[in-house]
């Protein structure tokens, strides 16, 4: 009862704060920070957008279970983000819209734009739910007597308070601060875990700690094309590219962000690897990073570090919510940009809250599965960037085949059968081949 009263008070205060205080009325300022963000700020916000507790906990847990083999996972992001820089960053900035859906509407018309908006909105709802679930897990040690519904409600409301009024500019400011702090905090946690006094015998480490079969080679290499062809469509990345000062800033910032994302996730894996080496036994591997955090930075430092990781995840969540809101408002006409955007962000936050508490269990598996609608749009995006005469029948074909193959691989092979391998190395090539064949048979008649 007490928690309910507190949550109601925070919720009412949030509504008053969001709608009654001054905030940017211009969509250029609210959604894309006046398109004036430089290299350092853009790099920081791109890194902190990707560096989230969902991926951190899922990757780090594999470091606890499988050892150094898990370092291949951050390498996937390094490759994927460099691919983004090479094929998409400049193109997105040259287009310079408000959301990635703008491009599909402008390039292919309203119908394909609606399909793209629906697919991306659904995927982002799933992503944000995994982020919230992971953040709730992270705070489990801090709030051991509170259930997930209450904990996640506090997180959602406090997250909204941070940035809902100032838009993307507020998110970027918090990201810059969090980026600087993480540069120091993660190495400190790694050092503390490595120098912990509890050590087990080498024989126990070899026989009982690491299970190399937990993560397969086929699974790791399948994530490379899946990451490459999903990130080029990421609405939260696209929105930040639109906020860059120019094309050069966008390109260089994505390259730098790829390096830092790799380093940050690698440190998370090493932290949990050290935890396993020291002999700490946990029933759930996804609790390994929160446990290391609690062990390494306890007492005076604990509240500070929890606040830091809250800031990291909060800006990731709000970035996704803002991208979702922009997509949701893509097909509405309104002069009242501020109130429409804020209202839509609140709706997106509610969707995230419900999904996180109802549907999300295994974080990593759900994050990968959510990419099916995104990857089905990959041919449409790249063809739109590089093939002026691409036809709409080819786009429809590639989207239908992409969805069919993605869902089909999952239903037939499932996680145990490594469906991602067949989806990545058979499904994605078929999407592109089918699109090219239909475009060749039914070429565009537009000049």
MARRO-580662 format. One line per 3 residues: number of its first residue (from 1); their letters; for each residue x, y, z of N, C-alpha, C. Coordinates in steps of 0.05 Angstrom, whole numbers. Each point is the difference from the previous one (the first is absolute). Example, Ala and Ser with C-alpha at 12.3 -4.5 7.8 and 13.67 -1.06 7.14 Angstrom:
# MARRO-580662
1	as	264:-114:156:-18:24:0:18:24:0; -7:21:-14:16:24:1:-15:22:14
This chain:
# MARRO-580662
1	xxx	17:-24:0:-17:24:0:17:25:0; 21:-1:16:18:23:2:14:6:-27; 9:-22:-13:13:3:-26:-20:12:-21
4	xxx	-25:-9:1:-20:10:-18:-4:30:3; -2:9:25:-4:29:5:24:16:-10; 24:-10:5:24:14:-9:1:1:-31
7	xxx	-6:-22:-13:0:-1:-29:-21:19:-12; -23:1:12:-21:19:-9:9:29:3; 14:6:22:10:27:4:21:7:-21
10	xxx	19:-18:-5:20:5:-20:-12:3:-27; -19:-17:-7:-13:1:-26:-15:27:-5; -15:9:20:-14:26:-2:20:23:-2
13	xxx	21:-2:15:21:21:-1:13:1:-27; 4:-24:-12:12:-1:-27:-17:13:-21; -26:-5:1:-18:13:-19:0:30:3
16	xxx	-1:10:24:1:29:4:26:11:-10; 22:-13:7:27:9:-9:2:0:-30; -10:-20:-13:3:-3:-29:-16:21:-16
19	xxx	-24:5:9:-18:16:-17:-1:29:9; 8:7:24:-2:28:9:25:16:-2; 23:-13:-1:25:15:-1:9:5:-28
22	xxx	17:19:-3:9:8:-26:18:-21:-12; -4:-6:-26:18:-19:-14:-1:8:-30; 19:-11:-16:2:9:-28:-26:-5:-15
25	xxx	-10:22:-13:-25:-3:-16:7:-9:-28; 25:6:-9:8:-6:-27:9:-29:-2; -11:-15:-19:7:-29:-3:30:-4:-7
28	xxx	11:20:-13:28:-1:-7:17:-1:25; -8:15:21:15:0:25:-7:-24:17; -25:-7:2:-9:-21:18:9:-28:-10
31	xxx	-2:-6:-26:5:-26:-10:28:-5:-10; 13:21:-11:27:-4:-11:20:20:9; -5:12:24:19:18:13:11:22:-18
34	xxx	-18:10:-17:7:23:-18:21:-8:-20; 5:-26:-4:20:-9:-20:27:13:4; 10:2:24:24:15:6:20:-16:18
37	xxx	-3:-26:1:17:-16:19:27:-6:-13; 22:5:16:27:-5:-10:9:-28:5; 26:-5:-7:11:-28:0:0:-12:28
40	xxx	10:15:20:2:-12:27:-28:-7:11; -18:20:-1:-27:-5:11:-14:-22:-15; 3:0:-27:-14:-20:-16:12:-28:6
43	xxx	26:-2:2:13:-25:7:-10:-10:27; -1:18:20:-9:-8:27:-29:-10:-1; -18:14:-14:-28:-8:1:-4:-25:-17
46	xxx	15:-4:-21:-2:-25:-15:10:-24:16; 22:4:15:10:-22:17:-20:-6:22; -10:20:13:-18:-5:23:-28:-9:-9
49	xxx	-7:5:-25:-24:-11:-11:2:-30:-3; 23:-9:-10:4:-28:-4:8:-14:26; 16:13:17:9:-12:25:-23:1:20
52	xxx	-14:-23:1:-24:-1:17:2:-25:18; -16:1:21:2:-22:20:-10:-27:-11; -19:1:-20:-9:-25:-11:22:-16:-13
55	xxx	15:13:-18:22:-13:-14:23:-5:20; 5:19:18:22:-3:19:-4:-25:17; -25:-3:11:-5:-23:17:1:-26:-16
58	xxx	-12:-1:-24:-1:-25:-15:28:-7:-10; 16:19:-10:27:-6:-8:18:-8:24; -2:15:21:17:-5:24:-6:-27:12
61	xxx	-26:-8:-1:-8:-26:11:14:-23:-15; 4:4:-26:14:-20:-16:30:-1:7; 11:23:8:27:1:10:3:-17:25
64	xxx	-20:1:17:-1:-15:25:-2:-30:-6; -15:-7:-21:-5:-29:-5:21:-12:-19; 9:15:-20:17:-12:-21:28:10:0
67	xxx	6:22:16:27:10:1:6:20:-22; 26:0:-8:9:20:-20:-12:-3:-27; -11:-23:-6:-13:-5:-26:-22:21:-5
70	xxx	-12:10:22:-22:20:-3:9:26:-11; 27:5:0:10:26:-12:-6:2:-29; -7:-22:-13:-8:2:-28:-26:16:-4
73	xxx	-16:1:21:-26:14:-3:4:31:-3; 16:13:16:5:28:-5:13:5:-27; 16:-19:-10:12:3:-27:-22:1:-21
76	xxx	-23:-13:5:-22:1:-19:-10:29:-3; -2:14:23:-8:28:-1:20:18:-14; 26:-6:5:21:15:-14:-3:-1:-30
79	xxx	-4:-25:-10:-4:-4:-29:-26:13:-9; -22:-4:15:-26:10:-8:-1:31:-2; 13:13:20:-1:29:0:19:12:-21
82	xxx	22:-13:-5:18:10:-22:-15:-3:-27; -15:-22:-3:-16:-3:-24:-20:23:-2; -13:7:22:-18:22:1:13:26:-10
85	xxx	24:5:10:15:24:-8:6:0:-30; 7:-23:-10:8:-1:-29:-24:2:-19; -23:-12:7:-21:-1:-20:-24:17:7
88	xxx	-3:9:25:-25:13:8:3:28:12; 22:5:15:2:25:15:-2:25:-19; 16:0:-21:0:23:-18:-27:2:-14
91	xxx	-11:-22:-8:-26:0:-14:-23:11:17; 0:-8:25:-20:10:18:3:30:4; 24:9:4:4:29:5:-6:16:-25
94	xxx	6:-11:-23:-7:14:-25:-31:2:-3; -14:-20:9:-29:1:-1:-11:20:21; 10:-2:25:-4:20:21:-30:5:6
97	xxx	-14:-22:6:-28:2:7:-3:3:30; -24:-7:10:-5:-1:29:-1:-28:11; -8:-19:-16:0:-28:8:7:-17:-25
100	xxx	9:-25:5:8:-17:-23:-25:-6:-17; -23:1:11:-25:-5:-16:-4:22:-21; 10:24:6:-1:21:-20:11:-9:-27
103	xxx	22:-15:2:14:-9:-25:-18:-19:-16; -13:-19:14:-17:-19:-15:-24:14:-12; -11:19:13:-23:15:-11:9:16:-24
106	xxx	23:14:3:10:17:-22:9:-17:-24; 11:-23:5:12:-16:-21:-21:-18:-14; -18:-12:16:-18:-20:-11:-30:6:2
109	xxx	-7:21:15:-28:7:3:-11:-8:27; -25:8:4:-13:-2:26:-4:-29:8; -8:-18:-18:-6:-28:8:24:-14:11
112	xxx	22:1:-14:25:-12:10:9:14:25; -4:26:1:7:15:24:-16:-10:25; -25:-6:-4:-16:-10:22:10:-28:9
115	xxx	7:-17:-19:11:-26:6:26:3:17; 18:17:-10:25:5:14:-4:11:28; -19:18:2:-6:12:26:-10:-21:19
118	xxx	-18:-17:-9:-12:-21:17:22:-20:9; 17:-9:-19:21:-19:7:19:12:20; 9:24:-5:20:13:17:-11:6:28
121	xxx	-25:9:1:-13:6:25:-2:-25:18; -9:-22:-13:-3:-25:15:28:-10:10; 20:2:-17:27:-9:8:10:17:23
124	xxx	-3:26:-2:10:18:21:-15:-4:27; -26:-7:-2:-14:-6:25:12:-24:13; 8:-20:-16:13:-24:11:27:6:11
127	xxx	16:16:-14:27:8:9:-2:15:27; -18:19:1:-2:16:25:-9:-17:23; -16:-20:-5:-9:-18:21:23:-16:11
130	xxx	18:-10:-17:24:-14:9:18:18:16; 3:25:-9:16:19:15:-11:5:28; -26:3:2:-12:5:27:2:-25:17
133	xxx	-4:-23:-11:3:-25:15:28:-3:11; 20:6:-16:28:-3:9:6:21:22; -11:24:-3:5:20:21:-13:-8:26
136	xxx	-23:-12:-1:-14:-10:24:17:-22:13; 12:-18:-16:18:-20:11:24:12:13; 10:22:-12:24:13:11:-6:11:28
139	xxx	-24:10:4:-7:12:25:-12:-20:20; 1:-25:-7:-12:-21:17:15:-1:27; 27:3:0:16:-1:24:-5:25:18
142	xxx	-7:22:-14:-4:25:15:-28:0:13; -20:-13:-13:-27:-1:10:-10:-29:2; 12:-15:18:-5:-29:0:-29:-7:8
145	xxx	-14:17:14:-26:-7:10:-23:11:-18; 8:12:-23:-20:12:-18:-3:-17:-24; -26:-5:-9:-4:-17:-23:5:16:-26
148	xxx	2:-15:-22:8:12:-26:-19:22:-9; -26:-4:4:-20:20:-9:5:27:14; 5:-1:26:4:25:14:27:12:-7
151	xxx	21:-16:0:27:10:-7:1:13:-28; -12:-14:-19:1:11:-27:-17:25:-3; -22:2:15:-16:24:0:16:24:10
154	xxx	14:-3:22:18:21:9:20:8:-21; 12:-19:-13:21:5:-20:-12:16:-23; -23:-9:-10:-13:14:-23:-6:29:7
157	xxx	-12:5:23:-8:27:7:24:18:5; 20:-10:13:24:16:5:15:5:-26; 0:-19:-18:12:4:-26:-13:22:-16
160	xxx	-27:-1:0:-15:21:-14:6:28:11; 3:2:26:5:26:12:26:13:-11; 19:-17:-7:27:10:-7:0:16:-26
163	xxx	-15:-9:-20:4:11:-27:-25:7:-15; -23:-5:11:-24:3:-16:-5:29:-8; 10:19:15:-6:28:-6:19:11:-20
166	xxx	25:-8:0:20:12:-17:5:-14:-26; -11:-24:-4:4:-14:-25:28:-12:-4; 8:-3:-25:26:-13:-6:24:15:12
169	xxx	-2:27:1:23:15:11:5:-8:29; -21:-4:16:3:-9:28:12:-28:1; -9:-17:-18:11:-27:0:30:0:-6
172	xxx	8:17:-19:28:1:-7:17:11:23; -10:19:14:15:11:23:5:-21:21; -21:-16:6:4:-21:20:18:-22:-11
175	xxx	-2:-6:-26:18:-20:-12:29:8:2; 6:25:-4:28:10:1:11:-5:28; -16:8:20:9:-4:28:4:-30:6
178	xxx	-20:-16:-8:2:-29:6:24:-12:-15; 5:8:-24:23:-10:-16:26:5:15; 4:24:9:25:7:14:3:-17:26
181	xxx	-22:-3:14:1:-15:25:6:-30:-5; -13:-11:-20:3:-29:-6:29:-6:-7; 14:19:-13:28:-3:-6:17:-7:24
184	xxx	-9:10:23:15:-5:25:-12:-23:17; -27:-2:-1:-13:-19:18:4:-29:-9; -3:-6:-25:4:-28:-9:28:-11:5
187	xxx	21:15:-6:27:-10:8:3:-4:30; -13:17:16:2:-2:29:-14:-26:9; -24:-6:-11:-14:-25:8:17:-24:-8
190	xxx	12:1:-24:17:-22:-10:24:-4:19; 12:22:8:23:-2:18:-8:-12:27; -22:9:11:-9:-9:26:-7:-30:-1
193	xxx	-13:-8:-22:-7:-29:-3:25:-17:-3; 19:10:-16:24:-15:-5:17:-4:26; 0:20:17:17:-1:24:-16:-11:24
196	xxx	-23:-10:-4:-16:-12:22:16:-23:12; -2:-4:26:16:-20:15:-10:-28:-3; -25:-5:-8:-11:-27:-1:9:-13:-26
199	xxx	14:-22:2:10:-15:-23:-5:-30:4; -8:-14:-21:-3:-29:2:23:-13:-14; 2:-26:2:22:-15:-12:-2:0:-31
202	xxx	23:-3:-13:1:-2:-29:-16:-23:-10; 0:-22:14:-15:-24:-8:-30:6:-1; -10:14:20:-28:8:1:-7:18:-23
205	xxx	18:19:-6:-5:19:-22:-2:-16:-26; 18:-18:-5:-1:-15:-25:-24:-18:-3; -8:-12:22:-21:-21:-1:-28:11:4
208	xxx	-4:21:15:-26:7:8:-9:29:-7; 18:17:-5:-8:28:-4:-10:5:-28; 16:-5:-20:-7:8:-28:-10:-23:-16
211	xxx	-21:6:-15:-13:-19:-18:2:11:-28; 19:-10:-16:5:11:-27:-24:-6:-18; -16:-20:7:-23:-7:-18:-23:19:3
214	xxx	1:18:20:-23:18:5:-4:19:-23; 21:7:-15:-2:19:-22:14:-12:-24; -14:-4:-22:12:-14:-23:12:19:-20
217	xxx	19:-10:-15:13:16:-21:-21:9:-21; -18:-18:-7:-21:8:-20:-17:23:10; -5:0:26:-16:22:11:15:26:-1
220	xxx	25:0:7:16:24:0:2:12:-28; 8:-17:-20:4:11:-27:-27:8:-12; -22:-12:8:-26:8:-11:-8:28:10
223	xxx	10:9:23:-6:26:10:13:22:-16; 21:-6:-15:14:21:-16:-19:11:-22; -10:-16:-18:-18:11:-20:-26:10:12
226	xxx	-10:-13:21:-25:10:12:4:28:12; 23:5:12:5:26:11:5:20:-23; 14:-7:-20:6:18:-22:-26:9:-14
229	xxx	-18:-18:-5:-24:7:-16:-23:9:17; 3:0:26:-21:11:17:7:28:10; 26:4:6:8:26:11:-2:23:-21
232	xxx	2:-6:-25:-2:21:-20:-28:12:0; -20:-14:13:-27:11:1:-7:10:28; 18:-2:19:-6:7:28:-11:29:2
235	xxx	-25:4:8:-11:27:0:14:18:20; 9:-11:23:13:17:20:28:9:-9; 13:-16:-17:25:8:-12:-5:21:-22
238	xxx	-20:-6:-17:-6:19:-21:-7:28:10; -15:1:22:-8:26:11:25:16:9; 19:-14:12:24:14:8:18:8:-23
241	xxx	0:-16:-21:15:8:-25:-13:26:-11; -26:1:0:-14:25:-10:8:24:17; 8:-4:25:7:22:18:29:9:-4
244	xxx	16:-14:-16:28:7:-5:2:26:-15; 23:14:4:5:25:-14:1:-4:-30; 14:-21:-8:4:-5:-29:6:-29:-5
247	xxx	4:-7:-25:5:-28:-8:26:-10:12; 21:16:0:26:-9:11:-2:-6:30; -14:16:15:-4:-4:29:-15:-27:4
250	xxx	-20:-5:-16:-15:-24:3:17:-25:-5; 16:1:-21:17:-23:-8:21:-6:22; 15:21:8:22:-4:19:-11:-9:27
253	xxx	-23:11:8:-12:-7:26:-8:-29:1; -11:-11:-21:-8:-28:0:25:-18:2; 21:7:-14:25:-15:2:10:-1:29
256	xxx	2:24:13:9:1:27:-19:-16:19; -26:3:-5:-19:-14:18:3:-30:-2; 7:-11:-24:4:-28:-4:23:-10:18
259	xxx	21:15:2:23:-7:16:-7:0:30; -13:21:9:-7:2:28:-21:-21:9; -19:-5:-17:-20:-21:6:14:-27:4
262	xxx	18:-6:-18:16:-25:3:15:-1:26; 13:22:7:16:0:25:-17:-3:25; -23:14:0:-17:0:24:-12:-28:4
265	xxx	-11:-12:-21:-11:-26:4:21:-21:6; 24:3:-11:22:-18:6:7:1:30; 0:24:11:6:2:29:-22:-13:16
268	xxx	-25:2:-8:-22:-13:14:4:-30:1; 8:-12:-23:5:-28:-2:24:-8:18; 21:15:-1:24:-6:17:-7:2:29
271	xxx	-17:18:8:-8:2:28:-13:-26:10; -19:-10:-16:-14:-25:8:18:-24:-4; 18:1:-18:20:-22:-3:17:-2:25
274	xxx	8:23:11:16:1:24:-16:-10:24; -26:7:0:-18:-9:21:-1:-31:1; -2:-12:-23:-1:-29:-2:27:-12:8
277	xxx	22:12:-8:26:-10:8:4:0:30; -12:19:13:3:2:29:-17:-20:15; -18:-13:-14:-15:-22:12:-27:8:11
280	xxx	-11:24:-8:-26:8:8:-21:-16:-15; -19:-13:15:-20:-17:-12:-27:14:0; -12:3:-23:-26:13:-2:-20:-19:-14
283	xxx	-25:0:8:-20:-17:-12:-7:10:-28; 0:26:-4:-7:12:-26:24:16:-10; 10:-7:-23:24:14:-11:-6:29:-6
286	xxx	-25:7:-5:-7:28:-6:2:18:24; 4:-12:23:5:16:25:29:5:5; 18:-10:-18:29:2:5:10:29:0
289	xxx	-8:16:-20:9:27:0:-11:17:23; -27:-2:5:-10:14:24:14:-8:25; 7:-26:3:14:-9:23:28:12:2
292	xxx	14:0:-23:27:12:0:-1:30:7; -21:13:-10:-4:29:6:-4:4:30; -17:-17:12:-5:2:28:24:-7:17
295	xxx	16:-20:-9:23:-9:14:23:21:-1; 4:11:-23:24:17:-5:-4:29:10; -24:10:-1:-4:28:7:-21:3:21
298	xxx	4:-14:23:-20:1:21:5:24:19; -17:0:19:1:21:21:-4:28:-13; 21:17:3:-3:28:-8:-5:3:-30
301	xxx	14:-18:-16:0:3:-28:-26:-11:-13; -13:-18:13:-23:-14:-12:-22:18:-11; -10:20:16:-21:17:-11:9:16:-24
304	xxx	26:8:0:10:15:-23:0:-17:-25; 10:-25:2:2:-17:-23:-27:-8:-10; -19:-6:18:-27:-6:-9:-12:23:-15
307	xxx	5:24:9:-10:24:-13:12:2:-28; 26:-6:-3:13:1:-26:-13:-19:-20; -4:-25:9:-12:-19:-18:-30:5:-6
310	xxx	-12:14:19:-28:9:-5:1:21:-22; 19:18:1:2:21:-21:6:-12:-27; 17:-21:-1:7:-13:-25:-25:-12:-13
313	xxx	-15:-15:16:-24:-13:-11:-23:20:-5; -1:20:17:-22:19:-3:2:15:-27; 23:8:-8:3:14:-25:-5:-19:-24
316	xxx	8:-25:3:-6:-20:-21:-30:-3:-3; -14:-2:23:-29:-3:-1:-14:24:-12; 8:24:9:-13:24:-10:7:5:-29
319	xxx	24:-8:-9:7:2:-28:-18:-17:-17; -5:-25:9:-18:-18:-15:-28:11:1; -9:9:23:-27:11:2:-4:24:-18
322	xxx	20:17:-2:-3:24:-17:-1:-9:-30; 16:-19:-7:0:-11:-27:-28:-12:-6; -10:-15:19:-27:-12:-3:-21:22:-3
325	xxx	2:21:17:-19:22:-2:1:13:-27; 24:5:-10:2:13:-26:-13:-17:-22; 3:-26:2:-12:-18:-20:-31:0:4
328	xxx	-8:-1:25:-29:0:5:-14:26:-9; 15:22:1:-12:26:-8:6:6:-30; 12:-18:-14:8:4:-28:-24:6:-17
331	xxx	-23:-12:6:-23:2:-17:-22:18:11; 8:17:20:-19:20:11:9:28:-7; -19:17:-2:6:28:-6:-8:17:24
334	xxx	19:13:12:-6:16:24:20:23:3; -10:23:8:18:22:6:12:-3:28; -14:-13:18:8:-3:28:20:-23:2
337	xxx	24:5:-9:21:-21:0:7:-9:28; 3:19:18:8:-7:27:-19:-19:13; -25:7:2:-20:-17:14:-4:-26:-14
340	xxx	-1:0:-26:-4:-26:-15:24:-19:5; 24:11:-1:24:-17:4:1:-11:28; -5:17:20:0:-9:28:-21:-21:5
343	xxx	-24:4:-11:-21:-19:4:7:-27:-12; 12:0:-24:8:-24:-13:22:-14:15; 19:15:11:22:-12:16:-12:-14:24
346	xxx	-20:12:13:-12:-12:23:-14:-27:-7; -13:0:-23:-12:-25:-10:21:-21:-5; 22:7:-13:22:-19:-5:11:-11:26
349	xxx	3:17:20:10:-9:26:-19:-21:13; -26:5:-3:-20:-19:11:2:-27:-15; 3:1:-26:3:-25:-16:24:-15:9
352	xxx	23:14:4:24:-13:9:-3:-13:27; -13:14:18:-5:-10:28:-16:-26:-1; -21:-1:-15:-17:-24:-1:15:-23:-13
355	xxx	14:5:-22:14:-22:-14:23:-11:18; 14:17:13:23:-9:17:-9:-18:22; -24:4:11:-9:-16:23:-17:-24:-8
358	xxx	-8:-1:-26:-17:-22:-8:14:-20:-19; 17:11:-18:10:-18:-22:30:-6:2; 16:16:13:29:-3:-2:10:-19:22
361	xxx	14:-21:-9:13:-18:19:30:-1:-6; 9:-15:-20:28:-1:-8:6:25:-17; 17:17:10:4:26:-12:14:-2:-27
364	xxx	22:-15:-2:14:-1:-25:-16:-12:-23; -14:-22:6:-16:-13:-21:-23:18:-10; -12:15:18:-22:17:-8:11:24:-16
367	xxx	23:10:6:12:22:-15:6:-8:-29; 9:-24:-3:6:-10:-28:-26:-4:-15; -20:-13:12:-25:-6:-13:-14:25:-9
370	xxx	2:21:15:-14:25:-7:10:13:-26; 24:-9:-9:12:11:-24:-13:-10:-26; -18:-19:1:-12:-12:-24:-13:22:-17
373	xxx	-18:17:11:-13:20:-17:20:21:-11; 21:6:16:20:20:-8:16:-10:-24; 10:-25:2:16:-11:-22:-16:-4:-26
376	xxx	-26:-4:3:-16:-4:-24:-2:26:-16; 8:23:12:0:26:-14:28:7:-11; 20:-17:4:27:7:-6:5:4:-30
379	xxx	-12:-17:-17:3:3:-29:-13:26:-9; -24:6:11:-14:25:-7:17:25:6; 14:-1:23:17:23:7:24:3:-18
382	xxx	16:-21:-3:24:2:-16:-6:4:-29; -21:-12:-11:-8:5:-28:-8:29:-3; -14:11:20:-8:28:-1:24:19:1
385	xxx	21:-8:14:24:17:1:16:-1:-26; 2:-24:-12:20:-4:-21:-12:-8:-27; -26:-4:-3:-11:-9:-25:-23:19:-7
388	xxx	4:20:-16:-21:20:-6:-24:-12:-14; 3:-22:-14:-23:-11:-16:-13:-24:14; 4:-3:25:-12:-23:14:-31:3:-1
391	xxx	-14:-23:-3:-29:1:-4:-14:-8:26; -25:9:3:-16:-7:23:-7:-30:2; -6:-13:-22:-5:-30:2:24:-14:12
394	xxx	25:9:-6:24:-13:11:1:5:30; -8:23:9:0:7:28:-20:-17:15; -24:-2:-10:-21:-16:13:9:-29:2
397	xxx	12:-10:-22:9:-28:0:21:-5:21; 20:17:1:21:-4:20:-10:1:29; -19:18:5:-11:2:27:-16:-25:8
400	xxx	-17:-10:-18:-15:-24:5:18:-24:4; 20:-3:-17:18:-23:2:17:3:26; 8:24:6:16:5:24:-15:-9:25
403	xxx	-25:8:3:-16:-7:23:-5:-30:0; -6:-12:-23:-6:-28:-1:24:-17:8; 23:7:-11:24:-16:6:9:4:29
406	xxx	-2:24:11:8:5:27:-17:-16:20; -27:2:-3:-18:-14:17:2:-30:-4; 3:-8:-26:2:-29:-6:24:-13:12
409	xxx	23:14:-2:25:-11:12:-3:-3:30; -13:19:13:-3:-1:29:-19:-23:8; -22:-3:-14:-20:-21:7:11:-28:-6
412	xxx	16:-2:-21:10:-27:-7:24:-8:16; 20:18:2:25:-8:13:1:7:30; -14:22:7:-1:10:28:28:7:9
415	xxx	3:8:26:26:8:10:19:-23:1; -10:-23:9:18:-24:2:12:-9:-27; -15:5:-21:9:-7:-27:15:22:-13
418	xxx	7:22:15:15:23:-10:-14:11:-25; -25:9:3:-15:11:-22:13:24:-12; 16:15:16:13:24:-9:20:-6:-23
421	xxx	12:-23:1:20:-8:-21:-14:-2:-27; -22:-14:-1:-15:-4:-26:-13:26:-9; -9:16:19:-13:25:-6:21:20:-12
424	xxx	24:0:12:21:19:-9:12:-8:-27; 7:-26:-3:15:-8:-23:-16:-12:-23; -26:-4:5:-18:-8:-22:-22:21:-3
427	xxx	-11:9:22:-23:18:-1:8:27:-12; 21:13:10:7:27:-10:8:-1:-29; 17:-18:-10:6:-1:-28:-25:-4:-18
430	xxx	-19:-16:10:-25:-4:-16:-16:25:-1; 0:16:22:-14:26:-1:10:17:-22; 27:2:-2:12:18:-20:-2:-12:-28
433	xxx	4:-26:-3:-3:-12:-27:-28:3:-10; -20:-5:16:-28:2:-8:-7:29:-8; 10:19:15:-4:28:-6:12:8:-27
436	xxx	24:-9:-5:14:6:-25:-14:-13:-24; -9:-25:4:-13:-14:-22:-27:14:-8; -15:6:20:-26:14:-6:4:27:-12
439	xxx	21:14:10:6:27:-12:9:-3:-29; 13:-22:-6:9:-5:-28:-24:-7:-18; -18:-16:11:-24:-7:-16:-20:23:-2
442	xxx	-4:14:23:-18:23:0:15:25:8; 15:11:-18:16:24:7:-18:24:4; 11:19:15:-15:25:5:-3:16:-26
445	xxx	-23:12:-4:-5:16:-23:4:30:5; 7:5:26:5:28:7:28:8:-9; 3:25:-8:26:10:-8:15:12:24
